[in-house]
Every structure is written in C-alpha cells, then in structure tokens.
Amino acid sequence: MTDASMTATHPGAEVLNRDGVEDTGYGREFAPFYDRIFRHDESAEITAEGLARIHPDIAQGTLELGVGTGRIALPLARRIGPVDAVDSSVEMLSVLEENRNGEPVQAMHGNFVHELPGRRYGMIFAVCQTMSMVRSRAEQRRAMHRVAHALAPGGIFVVETGNPVQVHALMGGENPSVATVPLEAQGGWLTTYSQVTPDESGHETWRCRQVWIERDGSLHTGVEQSLLTPLDVMDGLALEAGLIPELLFSTWLGDPYGGQSALYIRSYRRPTETAPLEGEAQ
Ligand SMILES: C[S@@+](CC[C@H](N)C(=O)[O-])C[C@H]1O[C@@H](n2cnc3c(N)ncnc32)[C@H](O)[C@@H]1O
C-alpha cells in the first residue's frame, strides 16, 4: 500500500459539508466503528473524572473541541452538568445523538479553527489527538488564539495529544511501516499502516490507515492524518496566544510526563489580571 492509495481515499484536504463547514472526512470513515476502538468504558470515565477535577469553575461553562461520538463529553456532563461541544463531522455527531441518554451536551456542527460559540468558558478541552488533527501550524495557531479569546479570565484550555516520539517508536525505525496489535478489551485487532512525511519546515505529518478486524473476520478501514506536535511546540503556540502552561501529566491518573510517554495532558491558563488579548476590546 502506498501513500498515494491513502490520499486517493482520504485526501486530508478539506471537503465542505452541506452547510459549508470544512471537514477532513475523518468522521465519514471512522464513525461506523469509532466506538469499537475508543470505547465508552472505564478509561473514558477516568478522563471525564480528571477533567471534572481540574475544572477551575464549573459555573463558567465547558466546551469540548472535536467531541466525536461523545465518549468524554457524555460522562463529563453526567458529572458537572451542561457541556457545549463542536465537531466538523456530521457523521460523528449523529453517533453522539444515538449515544446520548439525556445528558446535557449541546453539540454544534462547526470547525473550531474557523469559529467557536460566541461566549466565554471556564474550561475548554481537546482530547484524543484532536489538536494534532488540525492540518497546519498556522491553523493550530488560529485555533489556539480562538480558544484564548473564548476562555474566561482564569479559565483553562486542556490538551491531550500524542507524543511524536511514540509514533516513531511504533514505526520501529521503518517508514512506512505496518503494525498489528490485538486490542483485548475490544476483542479485535488493529492494523496500522503508518507513513511520516516532513515538510520543508521539518513539521512531520503522520498519515495512517487503520484496519479494524473483528473476531468474525469482518473489517472496517479509514485513514487519519495528524500533524505531529511535540509538547514544546504546543506550549509555544499557547504562550503566543497569551496562555500560561500549567499542569502536565502522561495519564488521567496523574502519572508524570516523561520524554518517552505515549501522550501528554497539558493545561494552559488564561491569566486573570492581564490586559485584554490581542484584538479584544478594553
Ligand atoms: C479522534 S476524534 C476524538 C473524539 C472525542 N473527543 C473522543 O475523545 O473520543 C477527533 C474528532 O475531532 C473532530 N475534528 C477534527 N478536527 C476538527 C476541527 N478543526 N473542527 C471540529 N472538529 C474537528 C473530528 O471530526 C473527530 O470527531
């Protein structure tokens, strides 16, 4: 399989939904089997619990970027009440509606690089690689500025995303590479074809085709693309937007982050007492 075959199926280029929202097409491919891999299980409960614990002020509201099928927003809403959410994929949002059991999650169809709800929040979060799914540093920068403006003073932005070191470890020095892992809890196998491509500035894009194989031999497949984003780069984007790096973990149980950790969980705070951010009225 070549990179060309991946791009033919899922260009990673934006496509416009019916109502003009830019979307990568990730949800169109993954929505039918996303919940088989990323289960609404104990680990989702632990993530929701961790987010509830670090929320600086529940009364000021909560927003998830890239809510997907509601894996985290639904259990979080069961703990803290209303959660607003945005996603560019109508397919993922339609699975969220099926999963909803009365939880107060207000899901909006939109692309967070281009728009956010016109209010401020005490906590905004983007978990499970979502900030790395933004296709360029320029767009990540725009998203970070948008988030900073949408935070109430003293509010926090929480990012959970993969550590690029682990992508290279998964690939075992091969590029491209293929790896198959049995996912015991899910009862199937996940085969990942990976290819990392640096651009002229050295930014690495990870394209991977995921093949999910059920025990009965049936399979689903989809392609996803991530802009690998080391912690220091994410911190730099936040600082540029006027946010201050604070908490840092490698798991939602609070394990410390180290250079080899699979992912980082980072919070950024909007200071309470500073001047308005760039572009904001006094
Ligand atoms: C890996 S899934 C994570 C879903 C959910 N947060 C979870 O933890 O299970 C990433 C989600 O972000 C959405 N997404 C990616 N980029 C986006 C953007 N720029 N604007 C809105 N949604 C986006 C995708 O459609 C997808 O549903």
The ligand as an ORCA input file, in Angstrom:
! r2SCAN-3c Opt
* xyz 0 1
  C     -10.014     11.427     17.397
  S     -11.625     12.065     17.422
  C     -11.857     12.394     19.162
  C     -13.324     12.372     19.552
  C     -13.583     12.543     21.063
  N     -13.022     13.790     21.554
  C     -13.006     11.393     21.856
  O     -12.140     11.635     22.692
  O     -13.416     10.256     21.624
  C     -11.360     13.709     16.799
  C     -12.661     14.448     16.463
  O     -12.335     15.809     16.181
  C     -13.062     16.238     15.057
  N     -12.287     17.337     14.472
  C     -11.014     17.275     13.985
  N     -10.629     18.499     13.563
  C     -11.680     19.340     13.798
  C     -11.899     20.739     13.576
  N     -10.943     21.518     13.038
  N     -13.084     21.267     13.937
  C     -14.045     20.495     14.502
  N     -13.897     19.174     14.727
  C     -12.733     18.603     14.378
  C     -13.207     15.001     14.183
  O     -14.312     15.090     13.311
  C     -13.386     13.906     15.238
  O     -14.739     13.714     15.551
*
